[in-house]
Amino acid sequence: MAATHPEDGGLQYGYEQTLMYGRYRTELQEFARQQGTQIREQARLRQDNDSLSPSCFRGSWWKRGKLFIKDHIGEDWIFLLILGVAMAFLSFFVDYTIEQCLLVHIWLYSSLTTIAGVQYIIWIIYPCILIMFAVGFTHIVSPHAVGSGIPEMKTVLRGVSLPNYLSLRTLVAKSIGLVASVGSGLPIGKEGPFVHLASILGHTMSQLLTNINSSYMNESRTSELLAAACAVGVSSNFAAPIGGVLFSIEVTSTYFAVRNYWRGFFAAVCSAFVFRLMSFWIKDEATITTLFTTHFRVDFSFDLQEMVAFCFIGAMSGLGGGLFIWFHRRIVDFRRRYRTSRIGRVLDYNRFVFPVLWTILAMTLMFPRGLGRFQGGQNTYKSILGMFFSNITWTTAVNDPEANADQRAEAEMIVESFGETNIFVSLIIFIIVHFIMTAVSVTLPIPAGIFFPVFVLGAAFGRLIGEAMAVWYPEGIVHLNILPGGYAVVGAAAMAGAVTQTISTSVIVFELTGQITHILPVMVAVLIANGIVQYLQPSIYDSIIMIKELPYLPDLKGNRSYRLTVADMMRTNLYFISYGSTYADLRKLLKKNFRSYPLVDSPTSMILLGSVQRSKLEQLFHAHILAIHDERQQAIVGAAVAQDTDNESIASQEAENGNGYEEVDQDASAVSKTGMGTPQRLKRTLARTSTRFRSLFTRNDTNFDAVDNGISPALLEASLREDDAMLQETVDLASCQIDPAPFQLVESTSLYKVHTLFSLIGLTHSYVTAVGRLVGVVTLEELASSVISAHRGSSYQRLAAAESNGSMELEALTNPSAATQSASASER
């Protein structure tokens, strides 16, 4: 960058070089104080004028009502109330539609014919149609709707911007795609997608309210509302407000502001209450009840000796949860590794091949007249979970003389659903088959959650242990009979807690069943499961974050974090702008895809004065280029318009000759005559949609979010090369918005403190200074790589030395596959 003389810089830019930038800071404080006083005075005068306005004395209740709405609609409790109610309506609609899709599948299988071959074809064709629709619809409307949504929300709440992830297009794609994917009958859940849907609703509402209440433009406030929206997503799915808030905090936040507690609970309670109220009105339920009501003994639910079995369930759930996370990651790695093989090319020939083939295989395994008769194949997951939580003992209730008629009928129905064979064999088959099916199904390019399938898996394992205990101790261990349903509750909470590495699953299971009789076994099992799985694997959401190579900050482990400092990890190959930089320097700088750039007084002294956003620098550069090349751009645009005119005349001539373009030209002329929409925007939208549709049937690596600016970058670059002399002018930063106080660290700051600051504040980068001089920068990538290297015992000095040779070598050492994407992923 071009340098300025220290002697001239102080007089020109209002600070003395000998005082570093102390006087600059003092003047800035005085300027900010004056601006604040002026803004407050203007607001007071505006309020006085409004109060004295004649319109306030007209007695119009309508105008007074509008003023009241404008003043109060932006309050948090109204915002959260609307969010909770809206999410409850959306949740009920999605849940009811999914239930109808599953019932239609069972009805088509059982009612149309009794021929086994025809029933099999019907059994597999219906889910294949729904899966193909889910894959195609989400891909065309918004590819961001694929997957769970919780890993991405965890990244967004860290302060990372994911473009279009919280858009209305994603809301439509996620909700409709979720209905089709879960309605197909594959073992996938809804909790993660519901968190995503609630976050989109909250983000959209906050964007709409920015014109009414400017406080919604604040990033911290938006983050707090998104955290509350995550709690709404969980509570509207399970009608579990307390567990929903706690679960959302555990899976999305490293640090949680206590002041945001009431927002999460208020919105979650509103959502859960309206959701259950709609079930009471529409489904004709007797009263507002829990989703899976149990009727266990309240006085003595279990003997103390049974705690050994409960601890065993927790230990096995921890091992099973770790195995599930490992198996899921191996599936993704296997598909990536063998993508170029013959089988991989067949599976990736287009987007539909693998989902359809897997749906056929999964439905074959669940066919009720085949292997599915041992798994309750003709029942929905909700009814199967109700069977696992049943209060009766499967192995003895059918022939139990003390059982009443209802218990005996329920036992017969359950035994019939699981094949009328050895119930232990059926449960083992169910666990193995659904373990594999769930791990593979959540990798499909459709909206898919993970929590509910593993919750059912844990319930099946708990039921297996409970039925075995009932056979081994038919009269109870000491005094009481064994309750296998209580074991299923413990297993469900432990398995779900192990896979997600959360403790709040114990609270969710209490709210689902409506009983806390097994609170001690559930808590012990969940804690044991978490302790084991955390030693083996990260949570399923952190694993997906690593698979997708999202900005990720692992937790600190060990004591090395207190000895390592910023100097061991910072990046010293810096890109900065100074007051003496030219537009040619600015063009080179903008080729580096960073979110902001440090501003220094000169390249020699490197005194940090602030930071400038990339968007502001782009505006300066574009304004300068447009001023220089206005005539040339007009010529380029004129040539493009002339070419389009020639093409239109050729197309219209072909239409007159009957070449098949008549209908298209009529539509185009109708649009041009009526003036509907912006032509360029409509053209880009149609082109993007057409590209996505064509990519459904090809191997696709297209960036769908790329924007066509109308002028070729190569042509613009060629034109700029001819006028390099015009780019030697000094950049005028007087009209550019500068952040005078970017976050700064010193070289002696420990890794532990840096990790805490990045996690607590949600930083993506921080500058490193020494006596006011810029000496380095620490980004989220450097910090994450340093933490991972510390866990592996790597040398920080070696990593820092390698980094000094190139700005991308640190990522190449720690994550070679992400090295080429780290600059854009950091979004500095």
Secondary structure, DSSP 8 states (H G I E B T S, - for coil): -----HHHHHHHHT--GGGTTHHHHHHHHHHHHHHHHHHHHHHHHHHHHHHT-GGGGS--HHHHHHHHHHHHTTSHHHHHHHHHHHHHHHHHHHHHHHHHHHHHHHHHHHHS---HHHHHHHHHHHHHHHHHHHHHHHHHH-GGGSB-SHHHHHHHTTT---TTTTSHHHHHHHHHHHHHHHHTT-S-BSHHHHHHHHHHHHHHHHHHGGGT-GGGG-HHHHHHHHHHHHHHHHHHHHS-HHHHHHHHHHHH-SS--GGGHHHHHHHHHHHHHHHHHHHHHHS--SS---SS-----SS----GGGHHHHHHHHHHHHHHHHHHHHHHHHHHHHHHHTTTSHHHHHHTSSTTHHHHHHHHHHHHHT-TTTGGGGTTTTS-HHHHHHHHT-SS-HHHHTT-TTS-HHHHHHHHHHHHHTTTS-HHHHHHHHHHHHHHHHHHHTTSSSB-BSHHHHHHHHHHHHHHHHHHHHHH-TT-SSSS---HHHHHHHHHHHHHHHHHT-STHHHHHHHHHS--TTHHHHHHHHHHHHHHHHHH---HHHHHHHHHT--------SSGGGT-BGGGT-B-S---EETT-BHHHHHHHHTS--SEEEEES-TTT-BEEEEEEHHHHHHHHHHHHHHHSHHHHHHHHHHHHHHHHHHHHHHHHHHHTTSS-HHHHHHHHHHHHHT-S-HHHHHHHHHHHHHHHHHTTS-----TT----SS-HHHHHHHHHTTGGGGGSB---TTS--BS---EE-TT-BHHHHHHHHHHHT-SEEEEEETTEEEEEEEHHHHHHHHHHHHHT--HHHHHHHHHT-TTHHHHHH-GGGGGGHHHHH--
